[in-house]
Amino acid sequence: MSTPNAFQAVALEPSLATVRALVRAYQAFSSYSETFVRQYDLTSAQFDVVATLGNTQGMSMGDIGEKTLITKGTLTGVVDRLERKGLVTRETPPENRRSVIVQLTAAGQQLFAQVFPAHIGDIKQHLETLDASEMELLRVLLNRIQTLF
């Protein structure tokens, strides 16, 4: 039996296997989610913005960026495309002309009302294969991992 070299030793590192599993799970969900929202002619980022703005009176670009974790440069393009699709509008409040409030149009609200519950229901159906204790453990572990970085 040969001794593992440095590369093999690193590859056997339990933390690496954990990170791989986490990344693969994220990639699987991301791919699934992207396919789902594509049915509605949206990208994942566009869906994220529509879902964030749903049931609100609108938000500043900064607030949307914080809630969605989409970078400012990317967010501008996402909102531009949603505006061209007629799903959002941008308004400048008279009391603060440096700010821009983005809100869903009637068409955007209608899309939100259609897509968001369908997406949540679909995710729920997949995750219901886990029992309540597994869901809680997963939530706790994911939150803990988030605090590590």
ZANU-707700 format. One record per atom (N, C-alpha, C): x, y, z; residue in three letters. Coordinates in pm, whole numbers, plus 50000, padded with zeros to 5 digits. Layout:
<recs>
XYZala...
</recs>
This chain:
<recs>
500854988250000met500005000050000met500895012350000met500625021349912ser501475033349902ser500985044249995ser501895052950030thr501545064450114thr500955075250025thr499885081850073pro499295092349989pro500235104149974pro500285109649855asn501075121749835asn500305133749889asn500905145449881ala500275157549938ala498925160349874ala498835158549742phe497565161149672phe496485151549720phe496825138749732gln495855128849778gln495425131749921gln496385135950004ala496065139050143ala495075150650152ala495285160850070val494355172150069val492995167650017val492985159349913ala491725154549855ala490925146549956ala491605140150050leu490925132150152leu490485140650272leu490855153050274glu490515162150384glu488995162850399glu488455159750517pro486995159950537pro486355173550508pro487055184250538ser486455197450513ser486265199850364ser487185194650282leu487045196050137leu485835188350086leu485635176350138ala484465168450099ala483175175650139ala483195182150254thr482025189550300thr481745201450210thr482805208750176val482625220350087val482135215749950val482685204849900arg482215199649770arg480725196249775arg480305189549882ala478885185949895ala478025198449901ala478475208549975leu477735221049987leu477635228049852leu478745228849780val478755235449649val477895227649550val477985214549552arg477165206549460arg475675208249489arg475325208849617ala473915211049653ala473455224749605ala474295234949624tyr473955248349576tyr473805248449425tyr474745242049354gln474675241749208gln473425234449160gln473065223549226ala471875216049188ala470625224749207ala470535231349323phe469385240049347phe469365251649249phe470515257749226ser470605269149136ser470175265248994ser470625253848948ser470255249048814ser468755246348806ser468235239748909tyr466805236848915tyr465995249848915tyr466395259348999ser465685271949011ser465725279848881ser466905280048818glu467065287048689glu466115281248585glu466025268048579thr465125261448484thr463675265148514thr463325265348641phe461945268548680phe461575282748638phe462405292648671val462035306548641val462135309648493val462915302048419arg463005303948273arg461645301748206arg460805293448267gln459455291248213gln458675304348205gln459065313848287tyr458375326748295tyr459195337748227tyr460155333848147asp461015343048073asp461785352348167asp462265346748278leu463065354148375leu464385347048398leu465405354748433thr466635348948484thr466475347648635thr467385340448698ser467325339248845ser467425352848912ser468305361448860ala468465374848919ala467195383048902ala466555382148785gln465305389448763gln464215384248856gln464145371148872phe463155365348964phe463425370149106phe464695370549144asp465065375049278asp464565389349304asp464725398049205val464255411849219val462735412349225val462065405149136val460595404949136val460085399549269val460685388749318ala460255382849446ala460505392449562ala461605399749557thr461935409349663thr460975421149663thr460575425649545leu459665437149535leu458205433449556leu457885420649541gly456495416349557gly455945420049693gly454695424249696asn454005428149820asn454695439649893asn455375448449819thr455955460449879thr455495472649798thr455745484349852gln455455496749781gln456645501049696gln457655492549690gly458875495649617gly460035497249712gly461235497349656met462455498349736met463505506249659met464445511549734ser465585518049669ser466485507149610ser467315511149516met468265501649457met469175495849565met469575504149662gly470425499349771gly469755488549853gly468475490749886asp467735480749963asp467575467749885asp467285468949756ile467155456949673ile468485449449671ile469575456849655gly470905450649654gly471205443149782gly470835449049896glu471075442450025glu470225429950041glu468975430650000lys468065419350019lys468325408049920lys468835411349802thr469055401049701thr470505396549693thr471415404249745leu472845401749736leu473355402549592leu472615409449506ile473065412149370ile473925424649377ile475085424349313thr475975435949317thr475335447849247thr475765459849285lys475175472049231lys475265472649079lys476415469349024gly476585469648878gly475675459948807gly475535448048861thr474665437948802thr473205441848821thr472875447148938leu471495450748969leu470945461048871leu471755470648834thr471305480948739thr470855474548608thr471635465248556gly471285458448432gly470045449748447gly469915443148561val468745434648587val467485443248589val467545454448660val466385463448668val466105469648531val467145473048455asp466945478148318asp466125468248236asp466525455548241arg465815445348161arg464385443248211arg464185443448342leu462825442148396leu461965454148355leu462585465848349glu461865477948307glu461465476748160glu462375471848076arg462055469947934arg460935459747914arg460855450048004lys459795439947996lys458465445248051lys458495457348107gly457285463248162gly456905457848299gly457885452148371leu457595446048500leu457915455048619leu458775465048598val459095474548705val459145488748650val458995498248740thr459215512348706thr460205517948807thr460845528848768arg461745536048859arg461155549848878arg461095554049003glu460585567349033glu461565574449126glu461685587349106thr462515595549193thr461605603049288thr461705600249418pro460845607349513pro461205622149518pro460205631049520pro460475645349520pro461295649849642pro461155642849754glu461875646749875glu463345642449875glu463725633449785asn465115629049777asn465435625449633asn465835635349557arg466035633349413arg467285625249381arg468085622149482arg469255613549458arg468885598749466arg467725595949518ser467285582149537ser466365577949422ser466355565149395val465445559549295val464705548049360val463385548449350ile462555537649404ile462105528949287ile462335515949301val461925506249200val460695499149255val459665498349172gln458465491049215gln457905483049099gln457185472549136leu456555464249034leu455405471848969leu455265470048839thr454085475148768thr452945465348794thr451765468248741ala450645458948753ala451025445448692ala451715445748578ala452155433248514ala453175426048601ala454045433648666gly455035427748757gly454375421448878gly453365428248934gln452625422749048gln451905409949007gln451335410148887gln450625398248838gln451605386548821gln452775389348764leu453785378948748leu454235373748884leu454485382748978phe454875378749113phe453815369449173phe452555373349161ala451455365349218ala451365351549154ala451825350349032gln451795337548962gln453045329148992gln454215335248981val455465327748988val455885324449131val455785334049222phe456315332149356phe455655320349428phe454325319849437pro453715308349505pro454025295049435pro454095295149303ala454405282849229ala455825278149263ala456765287449269his458155283949299his458275278849442his457655285849535ile457705281649675ile457055267949691ile455915265849627gly455235252949634gly456095241749578gly456785244449470asp457645234449408asp458835231149498asp459435241449556ile460565239349648ile460075231349769ile458925235049821lys458365228149937lys458165213349907lys457655210449789gln457425196549750gln458735188649751gln459805194649703his461105187849703his461635186049845his461525196449926leu462095195850061leu461255187750159leu460015184850123glu459175176850212glu459655162350222glu460625158750139thr461205145450153thr462075144550278thr462425156150335leu463145156650462leu462115157650574leu462365150750686asp461425152350798asp461775165150874asp460925168650970ala461065181351041ala462415182651111ala462905171851171ser464185172751242ser465355174451143ser465265168251026glu466295170050924glu466295184450872glu465105189950852met464995203850805met465605213350908met465295211151034glu465835219851140glu467355218451148glu467855206251143leu469305204051148leu469985210651029leu469415209150911leu469985215350792leu470025230550806leu468935236350854arg468865250950875arg469945255550973arg470055248351085val471035251851188val472455250951131val472755240151061leu474105238251007leu474435248550900leu473485251450812leu473735261550709leu473945275350770leu473155278750870asn473345291650939asn474705292051009asn475095280851066arg476395280351134arg477535281851033arg477435275050920ile478455276250816ile478565290750770ile477425297350756gln477425311350712gln478235320050807gln478135317450936thr478875325651033thr480375322951031thr480775311650976leu482205308150972leu482975316450871leu482265321850774phe482925329350667phe482475343650671phe
</recs>
